[in-house]
Amino acid sequence: MTNEEQARYWNGGEAVHWLVHEERYRRMLAPFTGHLLTSAAIGRADRVVDIGCGTGSSGRCSRPCSAGYVL
């Protein structure tokens, strides 16, 4: 799949699906978030990149662990 195809895919119906179900996915993954953050051992100076991780809730939850950045 080309970048243009990916852009059309994620800016179309698939994006709407993720937005509509964002809270459902967040609740579904919530039991694992603490384990993920503990295992990641994010330090105060670390930077976090959340790539293709659902709705980004795990990346947003990592922000309090770090004085660095979450992208």
Secondary structure, 3 states (H helix, E strand, C coil): CCHHHHHHHHCCHHHHHHHHCHHHHHHHHHHHHHHHHHHHCCCCCCCECCCCCCCCHHHHHHHHHCCCCEC
